[in-house]
């Protein structure tokens, strides 16, 4: 069970209650919500309580081991997609049709998003059944709408050159270079600091990625020379990627920085400007999103013949199937290059590939 820093005990109608929190501000907020719930009667655990009241207690009680970032995403999705439309209904009044409408509202969004909304809804009602509040799960027989299947493609050779040229010229854009060159997830790139840069026994620079998504996410990966030359002097407790004011790259400013990054890339690719606005057509393809850069990193590993198991470690994947899905998704140019390589019958290329594999194996072993 998680250990909280602060605890507050108080009495209402002769009954003692306690709240726990990590900060004093959060403690005060929790106490206030608890007192209101006690005064309005929503603290009672029965089928007459609202779904919103149940969801708050359910998540707080049964999701104790969630990491902070996971909890934030979980609660935000629950609030916006489930509690907003039906959160004020009493548990006992919620029927299958209400749950189906919740999922119908997600139509057109990604399959992953729809699955996550459904999982949260199933969790809330299964726990309600397990606690004797409901006799059956009203969401058990919902039908998930068709969702879109996102495709995160690799960069073309020309796109890659421009991305690197623009990305290495601005401290903000190093966020994307960490994804491209080191395979960082967005939150990992945002948290990377000077202290995470290290030199391995073989003299090569590497980055300690303090990943939190799973046990495999905490890893050490090599840093290519062109990125290392730019970031090597980062003070130990400074973020490698920073905003213009010197702050960290947060969730709230990532969208703005990505738009700025894409603008500079379009300009570098020859897009015309009129009164400081870009003039269509835009050279940069609209299907590129930041996560494509992490995909590109994994594709690079495949292009260089890195063993799938080593690639899994460098990517920080908990399941090798995730890595394999990218390894089997190379484009036609990649396949042509492999065909040309095989037709040469060159042992030199094979030796070079095996050397790179062993170097990467050594890097992961250094951690």
RAURMO-V87265 format. One record per residue. N is the residue number from 1. OMEGA is omega in radians with two decimals (999 if undefined). NEAR is the number of other C-alpha atoms within 12 Angstrom. D_FIRST is the distance of its C-alpha to the first C-alpha in Angstrom with 2 decimals. Layout:
BEGIN
n=(N:N)
omega=(OMEGA:OMEGA)
near=(NEAR:NEAR)
d_first=(D_FIRST:D_FIRST)
END
This chain:
BEGIN
n=(1:2:3:4:5:6:7:8:9:10:11:12:13:14:15:16:17:18:19:20:21:22:23:24:25:26:27:28:29:30:31:32:33:34:35:36:37:38:39:40:41:42:43:44:45:46:47:48:49:50:51:52:53:54:55:56:57:58:59:60:61:62:63:64:65:66:67:68:69:70:71:72:73:74:75:76:77:78:79:80:81:82:83:84:85:86:87:88:89:90:91:92:93:94:95:96:97:98:99:100:101:102:103:104:105:106:107:108:109:110:111:112:113:114:115:116:117:118:119:120:121:122:123:124:125:126:127:128:129:130:131:132:133:134:135:136:137:138:139:140:141:142:143:144:145:146:147:148:149:150:151:152:153:154:155:156:157:158:159:160:161:162:163:164:165:166:167:168:169:170:171:172:173:174:175:176:177:178:179:180:181:182:183:184:185:186:187:188:189:190:191:192:193:194:195:196:197:198:199:200:201:202:203:204:205:206:207:208:209:210:211:212:213:214:215:216:217:218:219:220:221:222:223:224:225:226:227:228:229:230:231:232:233:234:235:236:237:238:239:240:241:242:243:244:245:246:247:248:249:250:251:252:253:254:255:256:257:258:259:260:261:262:263:264:265:266:267:268:269:270:271:272:273:274:275:276:277:278:279:280:281:282:283:284:285:286:287:288:289:290:291:292:293:294:295:296:297:298:299:300:301:302:303:304:305:306:307:308:309:310:311:312:313:314:315:316:317:318:319:320:321:322:323:324:325:326:327:328:329:330:331:332:333:334:335:336:337:338:339:340:341:342:343:344:345:346:347:348:349:350:351:352:353:354:355:356:357:358:359:360:361:362:363:364:365:366:367)
omega=(-3.11:3.09:3.13:-3.10:-3.05:3.09:3.11:3.11:-3.14:-3.09:3.03:-3.13:3.09:-3.14:-3.13:3.11:3.12:3.02:-3.09:-3.14:3.12:3.13:3.13:3.14:3.13:3.13:3.13:-3.14:-3.14:3.12:-3.14:3.13:-3.13:3.14:3.13:3.13:3.14:-3.11:-3.10:3.10:-3.11:3.11:-3.12:-3.13:3.06:-3.04:3.14:3.14:-3.14:3.10:3.13:3.13:3.12:-3.10:-3.13:-3.13:-3.12:-3.14:-3.12:-3.08:-2.99:3.11:-3.06:-3.03:3.10:3.03:-3.04:-3.09:3.10:3.13:-3.12:3.13:-3.11:-3.10:3.13:3.14:3.12:-3.11:-3.02:-3.02:-3.06:-3.05:3.12:3.14:-3.04:-3.08:-3.11:3.08:3.06:-3.12:-3.04:-3.12:-3.07:-3.11:3.13:-3.09:3.12:3.13:3.13:3.11:3.09:-3.13:3.11:3.13:-3.13:-3.12:-3.13:3.09:-3.05:3.10:-3.13:3.14:-3.14:3.13:-3.12:3.09:3.13:3.13:3.12:-3.12:3.11:3.13:-3.10:-3.08:3.07:3.11:3.09:3.09:-3.12:-3.14:3.07:-3.13:3.13:3.11:-3.13:3.13:-3.10:-3.11:-3.01:-3.02:3.09:3.09:-3.11:3.10:3.10:3.12:3.12:3.12:-3.13:3.11:3.11:-3.05:3.04:3.11:2.95:-3.12:-3.12:3.10:-3.11:-3.13:-3.11:3.12:-3.10:-3.12:-3.13:-3.04:-3.11:-3.06:-3.07:-3.10:3.14:-3.03:3.04:3.04:-3.11:3.10:3.08:3.07:-3.08:-3.03:-3.06:3.09:-3.13:2.88:-3.12:-3.12:3.11:3.10:-3.14:-3.07:-3.08:-3.11:3.13:-3.12:-3.12:3.10:-3.11:3.07:-3.12:-3.11:3.14:3.08:-3.12:3.12:3.13:3.14:3.01:3.13:-3.11:-3.12:-3.11:-3.05:3.10:3.11:-3.11:-3.05:3.09:-2.97:3.07:-3.12:3.12:3.06:3.09:-3.02:-3.06:3.06:-3.10:-3.13:-3.12:-2.98:-2.97:-3.10:3.11:3.10:-3.00:-3.04:2.98:3.07:3.12:3.06:-3.09:3.01:3.14:3.14:3.11:-3.14:3.13:3.07:-3.08:3.11:-3.05:-3.10:-3.13:-3.12:-3.13:-3.12:3.10:3.10:3.10:3.14:3.14:3.10:-3.13:3.10:3.11:3.12:3.14:-3.13:3.02:3.13:-3.13:-3.13:3.04:-3.11:3.07:3.10:3.12:-3.14:3.11:0.02:-3.13:-3.12:-3.09:-3.12:-3.08:-3.09:3.12:3.08:-3.09:-3.07:3.05:-3.10:3.05:3.06:3.13:3.12:-3.13:3.10:3.07:3.13:3.13:-3.14:-3.08:3.06:3.13:-3.13:-3.08:-3.12:3.10:3.10:3.10:3.13:-3.12:3.11:-3.10:3.13:3.07:-3.11:-3.11:3.12:3.11:3.12:-3.10:3.14:3.11:3.14:-3.12:-3.07:3.11:-3.12:-3.06:3.12:3.12:-3.12:3.12:3.13:3.12:3.13:3.12:3.14:-3.11:-3.11:3.14:-3.10:-3.05:3.06:-3.14:3.14:3.14:3.13:-3.14:-3.14:-3.13:3.10:3.14:3.12:-3.11:3.09:3.13:3.11:3.14:-3.13:-3.14:3.13:-3.11:-3.03:999)
near=(10:17:11:16:15:20:21:25:19:20:16:17:10:7:11:14:20:20:27:25:22:19:16:17:16:19:22:22:18:28:26:18:21:30:25:16:24:22:15:13:18:26:25:18:25:22:26:23:29:30:38:31:35:39:38:30:27:29:28:23:16:22:24:17:15:21:16:16:17:18:22:16:20:29:30:19:24:34:27:20:31:40:30:18:23:30:28:22:24:26:38:26:22:31:23:24:18:27:38:29:23:34:36:24:24:30:23:18:22:19:21:20:28:32:24:26:38:35:25:34:43:30:27:42:36:27:28:36:24:17:19:17:27:28:17:24:28:27:33:23:18:25:21:29:24:19:21:16:13:17:17:25:29:36:33:23:15:17:26:26:18:27:39:32:23:28:36:29:24:25:31:35:41:42:48:48:46:48:40:39:38:44:45:45:36:35:29:36:41:35:33:40:31:27:23:34:36:29:22:23:15:15:15:22:28:38:42:35:41:29:33:24:25:18:15:25:26:27:35:38:44:43:36:24:16:22:34:27:15:25:37:26:19:24:16:16:17:25:32:40:42:30:26:16:11:14:18:30:34:24:18:11:20:26:17:18:29:29:21:23:34:32:32:31:33:28:26:25:25:18:21:20:18:10:7:11:15:24:16:16:15:21:24:29:21:16:16:28:27:36:30:33:35:37:38:40:41:46:37:34:39:35:31:28:28:32:28:31:28:32:45:34:38:47:49:35:32:23:19:21:16:21:32:26:22:31:33:21:24:27:23:13:16:25:18:14:16:21:14:14:20:15:12:13:13:13:13:13:19:19:15:16:22:18:18:25:26:20:25:36:25:24:31:30:19:23:25)
d_first=(0.00:3.79:6.49:9.42:12.95:14.69:14.66:17.70:18.90:22.08:24.36:26.11:28.86:27.80:24.21:21.32:18.58:15.75:14.57:12.18:13.14:13.69:17.45:19.90:21.51:18.47:17.81:21.42:21.32:18.39:20.22:23.42:22.19:20.69:24.04:26.03:24.18:24.78:28.38:29.14:27.56:25.33:22.28:23.72:22.13:25.28:27.43:29.22:26.38:26.80:25.03:23.89:22.31:20.62:19.46:17.78:15.80:15.27:13.88:11.64:10.27:10.52:10.16:6.73:7.13:10.64:12.29:14.23:17.53:16.52:15.17:18.43:20.61:19.00:19.43:22.86:24.11:22.92:24.62:27.81:28.45:27.20:26.66:29.77:32.14:30.66:27.77:30.06:31.08:29.96:27.89:30.75:33.30:31.82:33.93:34.21:36.70:34.30:31.68:34.52:35.69:32.31:32.68:36.41:35.71:33.97:37.19:38.49:35.15:33.70:32.65:29.25:28.78:30.04:27.75:24.64:25.84:26.51:23.12:21.42:23.98:23.60:19.82:20.41:23.22:21.87:18.92:21.60:23.58:20.79:20.22:23.97:24.78:27.10:29.27:29.25:27.72:30.35:29.43:29.79:33.32:33.27:35.35:34.08:36.81:38.16:36.41:37.78:37.12:36.63:38.56:37.57:40.71:41.70:43.98:47.70:49.40:50.93:47.70:45.91:48.64:48.44:44.63:44.69:47.65:46.16:42.57:43.52:45.54:42.90:39.69:37.99:38.94:37.41:34.26:36.12:37.65:34.25:33.60:37.10:37.50:34.00:32.35:29.62:27.68:28.34:25.09:25.65:29.22:28.27:25.92:28.44:29.86:32.72:30.54:29.55:33.21:34.18:37.19:36.87:38.99:41.55:42.03:40.57:38.24:34.76:31.74:28.17:26.29:22.75:21.58:18.04:18.80:18.22:18.51:22.26:22.38:22.30:25.96:29.33:32.35:35.99:37.46:40.99:43.65:44.56:41.06:40.59:43.82:42.52:39.03:39.62:40.24:37.14:35.86:32.61:30.53:32.38:31.39:33.80:34.28:34.87:36.33:39.85:38.53:36.42:33.02:30.43:30.90:28.55:28.11:30.64:33.40:33.15:35.46:38.03:38.00:38.37:41.36:42.86:42.38:44.03:46.82:47.67:47.59:49.96:52.26:52.25:53.12:56.12:55.05:57.55:56.70:58.51:57.83:54.53:53.38:53.13:55.88:55.07:55.05:51.99:52.12:48.34:47.24:45.00:42.72:41.16:37.63:35.45:33.50:36.91:36.84:33.84:35.70:38.75:36.97:36.09:39.64:40.98:39.27:40.91:44.25:44.17:43.50:40.07:38.59:36.09:33.41:33.85:33.84:30.48:29.05:30.87:29.66:26.00:26.07:23.57:26.38:29.93:31.35:30.41:32.52:35.25:35.66:36.70:38.77:40.80:41.37:43.89:46.80:50.50:51.20:48.62:50.18:53.63:52.67:51.34:54.54:56.66:54.76:55.23:58.91:59.57:58.67:57.70:56.05:55.44:52.99:51.19:50.98:49.65:46.89:45.87:45.87:43.41:41.17:41.14:40.55:37.43:36.30:36.85:34.84:31.72:32.20:32.39:28.77)
END
